[in-house]
Amino acid sequence: MMAASQKINERKLSTLKLSEQKLSELKLLIGHLENPVQREVYPSSTFSSGIPKGLIVELLGPAKTEWLLHFLSENSRPRIFWIEKEQSILPTALQQRGVDLHRITFGLFTKDAALTLRRILQSQLYPIVIAPNLFTEIRVLKNFQMMTEKSNAVLFLFGQSTASTAWPIALQIEIERRLDHGEKKFQLHILRQKYGRLS
């Protein structure tokens, strides 16, 4: 009786060790333990770690557009695709804030916004893509996330009044302007931040 009980315990222990080994192997495969994804960043004077490439970033708050224009003026090299549901951005306003209009392509969504954005990301021509967050389906956002990662692009989504709960969005920033010693400064609140090590 004791030998049978001991054999059962040995089998349980063996199964547990095998499960732990498999879990460790899986974690290594997805980069959980060692060698997490190294991400390049776009520098930002208002976001110390920089904006990682290859991610979806949702911007919220009353100063999101103003902050994005500031960010674009600091990163003057990458090409940009700016797409909207209906035209609301004034190109002259971008130019007044130091953004070179020659590197921006403006567009409007057609009936199928997801398809339009998917084609822009698939082209891999634009390291920065800007769009309103009209997407609630996880499948669609996951598709965008895979394409931004593949092309090492940043997809900035202008959020609505509340932050999205969709998991493919890796970084969510709420942005406000505040007065600091008589000077207006951006105040960034990180609502979600999940991505690999930055390089």
N, C-alpha and C positions, 0 to 999 in steps of 0.2 A: 504494500500500500504506500509506503514511504517512497519507494523507488518510482512508482507511477506518478506521484505528486511532484517529485523532483524533476522528472522528465517533462511534465507539463510546464513547470516553472522555467525550465531551460528553454523550451520552445517559445514561450512568451517572451523571454529575455532576448532570444535570437531574433524573433520577429520585430521586437522593439528596436534593436540595434540596426536591423535592416531598414526599418522605416526611417530612423534618424539619418542613416547613411543616404538613403534616397532623397530625403528632404534637403540634406546638405548639398547633394549633387544638383538638385533643382535650383537651389538658391544661388549656387555658383553659376549655373547656366544663365540665369536672369540677371546676374551681376549684383546680387544682394550682399554677398560677403566680401568679395574681392573684385577689383577692377570694375567699379561701376562706370556707367557711360560717362566718358569725358565730354563735356560740353564747352564749346567756344561761346563767348559772350560778346554782345555789343556793349561798349562802355556807356555808363550813364552817370552824370554828376549828381543825380538825385536818387539813384538806386545803387548803393555801393557795390553789390556783387555783380552788377551788370545784368542785362537781359539775355538769358540763354537762347542760343539758336536751336532750332529743331523742336520747338514747343508751340503750344497754343497758349496765348496770354489773354486773359479777359480783363479789360479795363472798365472800372466803374467810378461813379462819383461825378460831381459837377465840373471838375477841372481835367477830365480824362483827355479831351481833344487838345487842350492847351498843353498838357504835359507831353502828349505824343508828338506834337509839333516841336517842342523843345528837344525831345529825344531824337527826332529825325534831323534837326539842325546840328546836333552833336555828332551824328553818324551820317556824314555827307556822301558816302560812297555807294552804298547799296541801292539797287533799283527797287522801286516801290510800286505795287499795284493797290490802288485805293478804290474800293467798290462800295456803292451805296444802293439802297432801295430806291431812293429818289435823290436827286442832286441837292445837297445842302452845304457842302464845303465850297468856299470861294477860293479858287486858286491864288488870287491876289493876297488873301490873308495868309496863305502858306508862305508866299514869297516875302511878305513883310516880316515874318518870323524866322527868316533865314533858311528856308527850305528851297532847294533848287528844283524848279518845276520841270526841268529837262529830264530828271530821273524818275518822274512820277507818271504813271499811266492811270487815268481815271476811267471808271466804268460804272454802269448801272446793271443791277440784277435783271435777268429776264424772268420768265415765269418760274423756272426751276433754279432757285438760288443755290441749292446744294451742288447741282451739276455745274453751274457756272464757276463756283469757287473751286470745285474739284479740278476742273480744267486748268484754271489759273495755277493751282499748286502743282499739278502734274507737269506743266510746262517747264518748271524749274528755272524760269527766267527771272523770277522776282524773289530776292532774299527776304523781303518784307512785304507782307500782304495785310491789308487793313480792311475789315468788313464789320457790319453790324452783326450782333449775335442773334440770328433769327432761328437758330437750330436747337431743338430739344431732344432729337433722337440720338441716343448713344451711338448707334451704328454709324451715323453720319459723322459725328464728332470724332469717333475712333478712326474713321477713314481719313479725315483731315489730319489727325494726329500722326498717323503713319506717313502721310505724304509730306508733312512739314519736317518730320524726322529724316526721311529719305533725302529731301532736298536741302536740309540744314537751314531751313527758312524759319521765320517767326511769323505766326499768324496772330495778329492782334484783332480781337473781337471786342467791339464796343458793347458792353453789357447793358441790360435794361435796368430797371430800378433795383432789382435784387440779384445777387450773385447766383450763377448757375450752379447746380449740384452735380453736373455731369463730370464723371471722373477723368475723361481725356484732357480736360483743361488743367494744365500743370501749374499755372501761376495766375492768381487773381489779385489785382491791386485796386484798392479804392483810393482815389486821388482827390485832394482838396487843395485850395489855396488858403494860406493864412498869413497874417501880418506879423512879421518878426523884425522888431526894431525899425519900424517904418518901411520895411521892404517886404513885398509879396514873395512868399516862398511856397514851393510845393510840399504838401504833407502826404506821404504815402503810407497806407495801411495795408499790410500783407494779409489777405484773407485766406489764401492757400498758396503753398509753395512746396512742390514735390518734383524733384528731378535729381539727376546724378551730380557727381562732383564737377565743379567748374574748372576750366583750365585757363 
